[in-house]
Amino acid sequence: MLIAADKFKGSLTAVQVAERVTAGLRRVVPDVQVEALPVADGGDGTVDAAVAAGFERREVRVAGPLGGEVTAAFALRAGTAVVEMAEASGLQRLPAGVFAPLTASTYGSGELLRAALDAGARTVVFGVGGSATTDGGAGMLSALGARFLDADGEPVPPGGGGLGELAFADLSGLDPRLGSVELVLASDVDNPLTGPKGAPAVYGPQKGASPDDVEVLDTALAHYAKVLEKAAGPKAAEYAASPGAGAAGGIGYGALLLGARFRPGIEIMLEVLGFAPALEWAELVITGEGSLDEQTLHGKAPAGVAAAARAADKEVVAVCGRLALPPEALGRAGIRRAYPLTELEPDVAKCVAQAGPILERVAEQIARDFLS
C-alpha cells in the first residue's frame, strides 16, 4: 500500500494526510504494509514533501512579498535543491486580509535561489504557485543581480505596477553560477505572461487585483517583456509567450530567462521524491487532495500520481475533502474510486475542522473495500 497524497489545503498537510490514512487502514488491517510518500505539484507544501522524502530542510532569512524579513525554507539532498517560491513570496506571507497586487515582490524568491546556490546545489527544482505577486519575476531577478531602472537611472519600485516605469534592464550582473546549474521550473500552470490567458488576467483577481489593477499589471508586464527584449534579445519575447511564463504571477517568465526548463510540477516532483521505486511493490495506491475537481485533471498531484500508477498497472483510489468529478472523469484519470469526507459528514465546515478524524474513518472504509 502506497499513500501518495497532496495536502488538504486549510486542513491537513500531505504528511498529516498520510498519517491519518495509515491510522485508519491499520484499524481494520493491523499488519498492513504501508509506505507514505507525501507529494506536491510545485505549489505550497513542496518543500515539506521533499523533507518527508528524506531531504534536509534548510532555513534562511529572506524578504517577504512586502519587503519585511521572513524565515523561509528550501530542501537539499545530494546536490539537488527543492525551492518553493511560496515560502518567500506566497499569499501565506501576507497579513490576514491584506493584498498587494501592484507592489508585492518576488525578491525573496531570488534570495532563496541564491541560498540554494550557496549550499552547493547543482540541480534546482523551482516550484512555483500560491504567489502573492504579479511582478514577472523582476524581484527574483533583482535579487540574483539584475538591475531594472527608470528613465532617471533609478531602480523601479517593487512589484508589477512599478514595471510600467521601466526604461532599462541590465542582466549582466546575474549570478554567474546560474550558468552551470540545471534549473527546472516546476508548475501546473501553462499560461503565457500576458493577454487574456496571462498571469494578471487569470490569477490577478485571486491576489486582490481589481479590473483596473489587472489592466495596469498586464500593460506593465507587456512593457517589461519589451524592455527585456533589448537586454536579452528575441528569446525574451519568445519566453513571454511560452507555456509556464505566467506561472505564479509571471515568475515563470523570470525563470525561463534564467534558462530554466519548464516541466509539469507533479511530474518532476515524483522523480525527485522517488515515486517509481516506491510504486514497484505497492498493490494499491491512495492519492488525493482537498478538492477533486476539474482543476485536478490539469496537472494537479492526484492526476499525476494516477497517471504514473496506471502506467505501472497499479490500482488507484483517492481521498478528498469534496468530490466534484463524475465517476467517468475519475476513470479516465486512472482513479478507480474516490472517497470524499463529505460522504461521511455532509457539513463542509465540520469536514474542514475535523478533517483528520473523518479521514481516518474514510481510510477504514478503503481497508474494508480493498484489503479485507
Secondary structure, DSSP 8 states (H G I E B T S, - for coil): -EE----BTTTB-HHHHHHHHHHHHHHHSTT---EE-----SSTTHHHHHHHTT-EEEEEEEE-TTSSEEEEEEEEETTEEEEEHHHHHBGGGS-TT---TTT---HHHHHHHHHHHHTT-SEEEEE--SBS--STTHHHHHHTT-EEE-TTS-B--SSSGGGGG--EEE-TTS-GGGGGSEEEEEES----SSSTTSHHHHHGGGGT--HHHHHHHHHHHHHHHHHHHHHH-THHHHHHTSTTTTHHHHHHHHHHHTT-EEEEHHHHHHHHHTHHHHHHT-SEEEEEEEEESGGGGTT-HHHHHHHHHHHTT-EEEEEEEEE-S-HHHHHHHT-SEEEEGGGT---HHHHHHTHHHHHHHHHHHHHHHHT-
